[in-house]
């Protein structure tokens, strides 16, 4: 079997000091999140997500004047405390999304870290590559260790300005080193999110995981994000595999 993995970024790639810092205050975590599906289920899932997006956000789509297939709403804007607490429709959709992925034989994946380096020591590019390679390793392990016989996978990412460098790093991980990623068929594909419902679905999951990650990393500063844990924590844990955000020496 071949799986397709769709991942996007959550949190923020830059340094973090505190939520009250005048400059480095965006998010205490960075990582990748999304989902993995059998390849023969992707087309149907994309259609399902498109239909649910139109139901959930029909008013915003109509007001935009854009065709629904090209309109997108970022997950960080969708998964706010106000939206989650005010709109049962969003909570219901999220649980349906989890159920749909599981029912199609897939799973949610999220991999990230708490950013603890001082701003002067922080290397955004290195962080991006390290976490991406860790996500690839975990999918590769799933295809190798959790499947008999082993399966293969392809990886789709949102567009990135340093695409060429990233492809080089991933290619080296695929073919070199002591543990090459043998189940990854090709280096990642970079896709325009507004044209791909599947990538938008990954971004919505990132919006949710990013809120949870901030709460796990700093529950005092992000206490309002406890609502995401209350509504979705158990369901997310149930549908996730090989996932975690490293908080200090802890993995959530």
C-alpha positions as CSV (number, residue, x, y, z in Angstrom):
1,X,0.0,0.0,0.0
2,X,1.1,3.6,-0.6
3,X,0.2,6.3,1.8
4,X,0.0,10.1,1.2
5,X,1.1,12.4,4.1
6,X,0.0,16.0,4.1
7,X,1.9,18.2,6.6
8,X,2.0,21.9,7.3
9,X,3.7,24.1,10.0
10,X,2.2,25.0,13.4
11,X,3.5,27.5,15.9
12,X,6.2,29.8,14.8
13,X,9.6,29.2,13.3
14,X,11.3,32.2,15.0
15,X,12.7,32.6,18.5
16,X,10.5,32.9,21.5
17,X,11.1,34.6,24.9
18,X,7.7,35.2,26.4
19,X,4.2,36.2,25.4
20,X,4.9,39.7,26.8
21,X,8.2,40.2,25.0
22,X,8.1,43.1,22.6
23,X,9.7,41.1,19.8
24,X,9.9,37.4,20.4
25,X,6.3,36.5,21.4
26,X,4.7,34.6,18.6
27,X,4.6,31.0,19.9
28,X,6.7,28.9,22.3
29,X,6.5,25.8,19.9
30,X,7.2,24.9,16.3
31,X,6.4,21.8,14.4
32,X,4.6,20.0,11.7
33,X,1.1,18.5,11.8
34,X,-1.3,16.9,9.4
35,X,-2.5,13.5,8.5
36,X,-1.6,10.3,6.6
37,X,-4.1,8.5,4.3
38,X,-4.0,5.5,2.0
39,X,-3.5,6.9,-1.5
40,X,-6.8,5.4,-2.8
41,X,-8.7,7.4,-0.1
42,X,-7.3,10.8,-0.8
43,X,-9.6,11.9,-3.7
44,X,-12.7,11.1,-1.6
45,X,-11.3,12.8,1.4
46,X,-10.6,15.9,-0.5
47,X,-14.2,16.0,-1.8
48,X,-15.5,15.4,1.7
49,X,-13.4,18.2,3.2
50,X,-14.4,20.6,0.5
51,X,-18.1,20.0,1.1
52,X,-17.7,20.4,4.9
53,X,-15.7,23.6,4.4
54,X,-18.5,25.0,2.3
55,X,-21.1,24.1,4.9
56,X,-19.1,25.4,7.8
57,X,-17.9,28.7,6.2
58,X,-20.4,29.3,3.4
59,X,-21.1,32.9,4.5
60,X,-17.4,33.8,4.4
61,X,-16.9,32.1,1.1
62,X,-19.8,33.9,-0.5
63,X,-18.7,37.3,0.9
64,X,-15.2,36.8,-0.5
65,X,-16.4,36.5,-4.1
66,X,-13.9,33.7,-4.8
67,X,-14.7,30.3,-6.1
68,X,-14.9,27.9,-3.1
69,X,-12.3,25.6,-4.6
70,X,-9.7,28.5,-4.5
71,X,-10.8,30.1,-1.2
72,X,-9.0,29.1,2.0
73,X,-9.1,30.1,5.7
74,X,-6.0,29.6,7.7
75,X,-6.2,27.2,10.6
76,X,-4.7,29.7,13.0
77,X,-7.6,32.1,12.2
78,X,-10.2,29.3,12.4
79,X,-9.1,27.7,15.7
80,X,-9.4,30.6,18.1
81,X,-10.7,30.5,21.6
82,X,-13.7,32.6,20.6
83,X,-14.6,30.4,17.6
84,X,-14.2,27.1,19.5
85,X,-16.3,28.3,22.5
86,X,-18.9,30.1,20.5
87,X,-19.6,27.8,17.6
88,X,-20.7,24.2,18.2
89,X,-20.5,23.7,14.5
90,X,-16.7,24.0,14.6
91,X,-16.4,21.6,17.4
92,X,-18.7,19.1,15.6
93,X,-16.8,19.4,12.4
94,X,-13.5,18.8,14.2
95,X,-14.7,15.6,15.7
96,X,-16.1,14.5,12.3
97,X,-12.7,15.3,10.7
98,X,-11.0,13.0,13.2
99,X,-13.5,10.3,12.6
100,X,-13.3,10.6,8.8
101,X,-9.5,10.2,8.8
102,X,-9.6,7.2,11.1
103,X,-12.5,5.6,9.1
104,X,-10.5,5.9,5.9
105,X,-7.6,4.0,7.5
106,X,-5.5,7.0,8.2
107,X,-4.2,8.9,11.2
108,X,-3.2,12.3,12.4
109,X,0.5,13.1,12.9
110,X,2.1,16.0,14.8
111,X,5.8,16.4,15.6
112,X,7.2,19.5,17.3
113,X,9.4,21.0,20.0
114,X,9.3,23.8,22.5
115,X,11.8,26.5,21.5
116,X,14.2,27.1,24.4
117,X,17.2,28.6,22.7
118,X,18.1,32.3,23.3
119,X,17.3,34.5,20.3
120,X,21.0,34.9,19.5
121,X,21.4,31.1,19.3
122,X,18.2,30.3,17.5
123,X,18.6,28.9,14.0
124,X,15.2,28.9,12.2
125,X,16.4,27.0,9.1
126,X,18.0,24.3,11.2
127,X,14.9,24.0,13.4
128,X,12.7,23.6,10.3
129,X,14.9,20.9,8.8
130,X,15.3,19.0,12.1
131,X,11.6,18.8,12.8
132,X,10.7,17.9,9.2
133,X,13.2,15.1,9.2
134,X,11.9,13.8,12.5
135,X,8.3,13.8,11.0
136,X,9.6,11.9,8.0
137,X,11.4,9.4,10.2
138,X,8.2,8.7,12.2
139,X,6.1,8.1,9.0
140,X,8.9,5.9,7.7
141,X,8.9,3.9,10.9
142,X,5.1,3.5,10.7
143,X,5.4,2.2,7.1
144,X,8.3,-0.1,8.1
145,X,7.5,-1.3,11.7
146,X,3.7,-1.1,12.0
147,X,3.0,-2.7,8.6
148,X,3.7,-6.2,7.3
149,X,4.8,-6.2,4.5
150,X,6.2,-2.7,4.7
151,X,4.3,0.1,2.9
152,X,5.5,3.2,1.1
153,X,4.6,6.9,1.3
154,X,4.7,10.2,-0.5
155,X,4.8,13.6,1.3
156,X,3.1,16.8,0.4
157,X,4.0,20.1,2.0
158,X,2.8,23.7,1.7
159,X,5.0,25.9,-0.4
160,X,8.3,27.1,1.2
161,X,10.7,29.8,0.1
162,X,13.7,27.6,0.7
163,X,12.3,24.7,-1.2
164,X,15.5,23.8,-3.0
165,X,17.6,23.5,0.2
166,X,14.9,21.5,1.9
167,X,14.7,19.0,-0.9
168,X,18.4,18.6,-0.7
169,X,18.3,17.8,3.0
170,X,15.4,15.3,2.6
171,X,17.1,13.6,-0.4
172,X,20.2,13.1,1.8
173,X,18.0,11.6,4.5
174,X,16.3,9.3,2.0
175,X,19.5,7.9,0.5
176,X,22.3,8.4,3.0
177,X,23.3,7.9,6.6
178,X,23.0,4.9,8.8
179,X,19.2,4.8,8.6
180,X,18.0,5.9,5.1
181,X,14.3,6.6,4.8
182,X,13.5,3.7,2.5
183,X,9.7,3.9,2.5
184,X,9.6,7.5,1.2
185,X,9.2,7.2,-2.6
186,X,10.2,10.7,-3.6
187,X,11.4,13.9,-1.9
188,X,8.4,16.0,-0.8
189,X,6.0,17.8,-3.2
190,X,5.4,21.5,-2.4
191,X,1.9,22.6,-3.2
192,X,-0.1,25.8,-3.2
193,X,-2.4,25.5,-0.3
194,X,-5.3,27.5,-1.9
195,X,-5.5,25.0,-4.7
196,X,-5.5,21.9,-2.7
197,X,-8.2,21.0,-0.2
198,X,-6.0,18.3,1.2
199,X,-3.3,20.8,2.1
200,X,-5.9,23.1,3.7
201,X,-7.1,20.2,5.8
202,X,-3.6,19.8,7.1
203,X,-3.4,23.5,7.9
204,X,-6.6,23.4,9.9
205,X,-5.1,20.6,12.0
206,X,-2.0,22.7,12.5
207,X,-4.2,25.5,13.8
208,X,-5.6,23.2,16.5
209,X,-2.3,21.6,17.3
210,X,-0.5,24.9,17.5
211,X,-3.0,26.1,20.2
212,X,-2.5,22.9,22.2
213,X,1.3,23.1,21.9
214,X,1.4,26.6,23.2
215,X,-0.7,25.5,26.2
216,X,1.5,22.5,26.9
217,X,4.6,24.5,26.7
218,X,3.4,27.4,28.9
219,X,0.0,26.7,30.5
220,X,0.2,29.9,32.7
221,X,0.8,32.3,29.7
222,X,-1.7,30.4,27.4
223,X,-4.3,29.4,30.0
224,X,-7.1,30.3,27.7
225,X,-6.0,27.5,25.3
226,X,-7.1,24.9,27.9
227,X,-10.4,24.9,26.0
228,X,-8.7,23.1,23.1
229,X,-7.5,20.4,25.4
230,X,-10.9,20.0,27.0
231,X,-12.8,19.7,23.7
232,X,-10.3,17.9,21.5
233,X,-7.4,16.5,23.5
234,X,-8.8,13.0,24.0
235,X,-10.0,12.7,20.4
236,X,-6.8,14.0,19.0
237,X,-4.8,11.5,21.1
238,X,-7.1,8.7,19.9
239,X,-6.6,9.3,16.2
240,X,-2.9,10.2,16.3
241,X,0.1,7.9,15.9
242,X,3.8,8.4,16.7
243,X,3.0,12.0,17.6
244,X,4.4,14.4,20.2
245,X,5.6,17.9,21.0
246,X,8.8,17.8,23.0
247,X,8.3,20.1,26.0
248,X,11.7,20.4,27.7
249,X,12.6,16.8,28.3
250,X,8.9,15.7,28.1
251,X,7.0,14.5,25.1
252,X,3.3,15.4,24.8
